[in-house]
Amino acid sequence: MKPANDRNAGIDFLRGLAVLLVVLHHIHLRFTLNHFDVANLVPKPLGRVMFWSGYYAVIVFFVISGYLITSLSLRRWTTLDRIDVRAFYAMRAARILPCLIALIAVLAALHLAGAQDYAIDPARASLGRAAIAALTFHFNWLEGARGYLPGSWDVLWSLSIEEAFYVVFPLACLVTRREAALVVPLVALIAIGPFSRIANANSEPWDEYAYLACMDGIAFGCLAALIQARLAPSLRWLRIAFAGGVAAMLLVVAFRQTANALGLVSTGLYITVLEMGAALVLLALGGGLFANVSWRGTGAIRAAGRLSYEIYLTHMFVVFTTMALFKASGANLAYVGLWYAGVLVASALLGHAVGRWFSTPANDAIRAWALRRAAPAPA
C-alpha cells in the first residue's frame, strides 16, 4: 500500500469556496424565509452567485469527492482492481461515521426536547425513521418522498448520495477488473444524469436529491482522477483544461441567463456542464498546475476546505442560533452584513473545534484499530 501524498492547496481552496457558499446560502435563505429585506444587500448579479449557489457548491463537492477517492485509491493500491475492500470501508467509516453519529445524537436530543428549528414534523417522519435513513444512506430518498426535514437534518441528503456511491465503488472496481472497463459504468452515470433531472423536474426536492441526478458528478471526478493518473497531461493541456473548466463553471454559476438561453437548464445539462468544469479544474490542479504558487492570503479558505465535512454538518447550528440572536437584538438590518460575516467565522470555528477535538482523533483511533486488526499475527 502506497502512502497518500500531501494535500493539494488548490483543491483545498476550491473546497473552501464551496463550503462557504453553502453557509452563505443557508444564512441568506433564513433571512429571506423570515421576511427580512436582504435582497439588495449586494448587487443582484453578485448576490445570485454569493447567496444562491449552495446547490451548485454541493455538486462541486460531489466531483471533488470522486476525484479524491479515486486518486487516493490509486496511490494506496496502484491499480483499482487491487483495492482492499475491507480497508476501503474501514477508512470511509473512520472519516464519516464519528461526526454522523454524533450529529444524529445531538439532533435527537434537541428533537426530544422540542427545540424550535430542530423538532421533526411527525407528518413527515419520526425520529427513528430519520435516524435510520441517515445511517443507511437514503435520507435523500426520505426527503424526496415526504418533504424537507429541519435544516440541520436536511444537510444529510448529500451524504446519503455520496456514501451510497462508495458502498458500490470498490466492488465495481473488483468486478470490472480493468480500469478501462470501469469507465463504462462511470460514463453511463454521466449520460443518465440529465435524463434523471428532466424526469424529476416537477418533483421537489427529488429533482435535486435523486441519486442519479447527482452521482454523475462523482463519476466525473473519478474519470478526472483516472485521466490525470494514467495519461499524465502536459502542462499545456493542464492550462487548457483549467481555463475551460473555469469558463464552464462560470457559465452555470455566474451567467445563469445565458445558460438558460442556451437550453442547458431545460435539457438538464446545466449541472453536467458544471460537473465537467469542476472535473477539468481538478484535473489541472491535481496534475500540478499552480503547484509552485504560494497561495498567500488564502490560508483561511484552504483551512475551511480541509474541514469542509465538519463545517457542512454543523453550520446549521450556527445559522439557527444567529437567526435567534438577530431577532432578539431588534432585527436591525443596518448591520446585517456583519451578521453574515459572523456566521461564516463562527461556522469555521465550530468546524475547527469539531475537527480538532473530535473527528480527527476519532478518525485516527478507528484507522489505527483497523490496521491492527489487518496486521498479520506474529510468528
Secondary structure, 3 states (H helix, E strand, C coil): CCCCCCCCHHHHHHHHHHHHHHHHHHHHHHHHHCCCCCCCCCCHHHHHHHHCCHHHHHHHHHHHHHHHHHHHHHHHHCCHHHCCHHHHHHHHHHHHHHHHHHHHHHHHHHHHCCCCCCCCCCCCCCHHHHHHHHHCCCHHHHHHHHCCCCHHHHCHHHHHHHHHHHHHHHHHHHHHCCHHHHHHHHHHHHHHHHHHHHHCCCCCCHHHHCHHHHHHHHHHHHHHHHHHHHCCCCHHHHHHHHHHHHHHHHHHHCCHHHHHHCCCCCCCHHHHHHHHHHHHHHHHHHCCCCCCCCCCCCHHHHHHHHCHHHHHHHHHHHHHHHHHHHHHCCCCHHHHHHHHHHHHHHHHHHHHHHHHHHHHHHHHHHHHHHHHHHCCCCC
